[in-house]
Amino acid sequence: MQIYWLEQAEAEVPADDVWLSANEKSIFDALRLPKRRADWRLGRWTAKQAVAACLNQPSDLKGLADIEIRAASSGAPDIFIEGRAGPVSIALSHRNGIALCAVGSIEHRFGCDLESVEPRSSAFVDDYFTYTEKNLIQSASVQHKPELVTLIWSAKESALKALREGLRLDTQCVSVAPSAELQSSNLNAERWRSMKVDYAGKRDFSGWWRIEGALVRTIVSTQPLEIPVRIQLLHPTAERYAVCGCGASALAAPRPS
């Protein structure tokens, strides 16, 4: 299975809202907290750009308004184009003014997550991590522990999103096994590395993780997952066209009835 991914920053989001659908504009206007409003717009902007790229849809502001992201009953984002259910699935995450969107086939379940590398307490690890994960963290160098804890936590979040459950499930039901490269001296190499995620012995996930700067990215899927492909966008913003090599034929599988 192939996943395509895109990141955008707050500075790249247009000041006006003409790229939002009427329903999205109504939802946005009802939000009150400034941070929530900013994160919501950033997530929608990133998702619309990514979907337009992968489906070869118009990516001007008017064209993006025809792409709508709606929250399913689980809270997961669903894609609609001109009011009809779209032929792809997405996963979304944002942190520190950056949003990550993953796009893949609607036939498969996947999730993505973006987390800041920062110290987390031993109590946090005790509460949310499995026995095996705790041992892995204990054996890691002091230098790598914040990255490792963040990576494991992010992978758990991605898996729970793929299950369309989020943090309603016990995080200790999800066990993360990063690749052996974890112990290398240069974790921040700006490339994807593999990992495996197990859910309660019932379901295995294929996954990838990547660290750039102070952010960890994870993408997991219920299907064997190839290295995620980054979507490249061309400027200017109002007329940017995406080059990601996917195209509609690669992802637009028929929607199950």
N, C-alpha and C positions, 0 to 999 in steps of 0.2 A: 504494500500500500504506500502511496506517495502523499505526503503532506507538504503544503506550501505555506510559508509564513512571512509576515510583514510586521515591522515595528514602525511606529510614528510617535513624534513628540508633540507636546501641547503647542509649541510654536508653529507647527505645521497645520494646525486646525484653523480654517477661515474664521474671521470675526463674526460674519453674518451666519444666518441659519437656512439659507435657501437650499442647501443640500440635504436638509432633513425633510422627511415626509410630513404630511399634515398631522398624522397620528403621533409621530415622534416629537414634533414640535409641541404638541399638547402635553405629552409626558414630561418633556424637558421643562416647560413653563411651570409645571407643578412642583418641581424640585426646589428646595429652599436653601440647602447648605451649599456654599460656594465650591467647596472641594468636590462634593458629590456631583454638582453640575459640570464642573470641569472634567472629571473622570468620565462621566457619562458621555459627554460630547466627544472626548478623545477616543473612547472605545468605539462609538458609532462611526466616527470618521475613519478609523483604522480598518474596521471591518468592511465598510463600504468600498474603500480603496482595494482591499485584498480580493473581495468578491468580484468587483468589476474587472480586475486583472485576470482572474482565473476563468471567468466566463466570457471574456472579450466584450464586456458591456461598455457603453459610453462612460467615460470617467470625468466628464465635465460636471460642474455643480448641478445642473439640471438632471443629467443622467444619474448622478448619485442619489438624487431625491427619489428616483424610481426604485431604488434598492432600500428595503426596510428591514430592520432588525427588530424582531419581536421576542419578548420573553415567553417561553413555554411555561406550563404550569409548574415545572420543576425549577424554573428560573433560568434554564439554559437558553442561549440565544438561537432563534430560528430565523432563516432567511426567507424573505418574500420579495418578489420582483413584480412590479406593477400589480400588486395585490394578490399574486399567486405564489404558492409555495415554491421556493427555489430548489434547484437541483443539486445543491451542495450543502454541506454542514460546516459550521465554524465553531471555534472555541476562542474565548477572549480572556485576557488578563491585563491588569495595569498596575503600575507601581512607580512612584516618584516622577510623575509627569511623562511616563513612557507607557504605551500600550502595545501589546502583542496579540496578533490575530493569527490563528492557524486555520487553514481551509483544506477540506478533504472530501472524499466521497460521502454522500448521504447514506450509503449502505452500511457504513462502519461507525463505530463509536470511538471518539478520541477526545483528549483534553489537553490544555496547555496552561502553563502558569509562569508568572514572572515574579521574582522575589529579590529583595535587597539582601546582600551579604552583610550581616551584622551579628554581633554576639547575642546568643540566646542562652538563657539560664539553664542550669542542670535540672531545675524543676520542670521547665518546658520539655526537655528531653524525656524525663521520667514519665510525664503525663501522656505524651503523644507518640512516643517511639516504641518499637518492638524490642524484645530482648536482643535479637541479632543486630539490629541497627545500633543499639546502645553499645554493644561490644565493638562494632566497627568504629564508632565515634571515639570510644575510649582508646583504641589503638592508633588513632590518627595523631599526627603531630599537632602541637599547639598552633602552629602557623595555619594548618589546613582545617582545623575544627570548625570555625565559623562558616567556611565554604561548604563543608560536608553536611553540617546540620541544615543549612539553608537548602542545599541540593535535595536532601532526603525529604524535607518538609514540602518543597515545591513539587517533587514527584508525587507525593501523597495527594496534594491538591489536584494535580493533573488527572490522576487516576480517579479520584472522587468525582471530578467533573465528567470524565468519560462514562462513569456509571450514572450520571445525571442525578447525583445525590448530594454532592458537596459535603460540607462539614456536619450534615445531619447524621452521617455514619461515624463510627468510632475509628479514629485514625490508626489505632493499633491493629485494625483488621487489614491494613495495607502495609506490606513489607517491601522495602526498596533495596535493590542490589545494584549499585553502580558498577561500572566497568573497572577492571583492574588498574586502568590508567589513573585512577583516583589518587594514587600515591605518588604520581610524578611530581617533579619540582615545579612544573609550570601548568597549573590548572587553568589559568586565565589565558588560553591560547586561541580564543576566538574560533573554535571549531566544535562540531558536535561529537559527543562520545556516547556510546551505547549504555543501556541499563535495562534491568528487568524489574518488573513490579508484580507482586502477587497479591490477590485479594482473597483473604480468608481460605486459601487453598482451593478456591472454586474457579478462579479465573486468572489467567496470566496476561500481563500487558507487555508489549514491546515498547521501548522508549529510548529517547535521546536527551542528553543534557548538554548545556553550553554555558560558559561563563565569559562575559565581557565586562570589563570594568568592575563595578560593584553590583552587578545584576546576574542572577541565575535564571536561565530559561529551561523549561522542561516541556516535552511533548510526549504523550503516551497514547497507545492505541490498543484495541482488542485484537488487531490483526498485525502480522509481521510488518514492521515499519522501516522503510528505506530512509536514508539520511534526508532530513527535511531540506527543502529547496527554498532559498530566499527569493522573494518577489522584489524586483528592481523597478522603481518608478522613475519616470522621466519628468522633468519640469518644463514649463511652469505649472503650478498647482491646478489651475482651472482647466488646463488642457493636457494634463499629464497622461501618458499611456504606459501601461505596465509591460514589462518583459520578464516573464517568469517561466516560459517554456511549457506551461501546462495546457492552456487553451480549453475551450469548452469540451472537446472530445475526451480529454483525459479525466475530467472530474464529473461531468454532467451525466451521471448514470440515471436511469429512470427511477423516479420516486416510487417506493413500494406503495401498493394500493391498500 
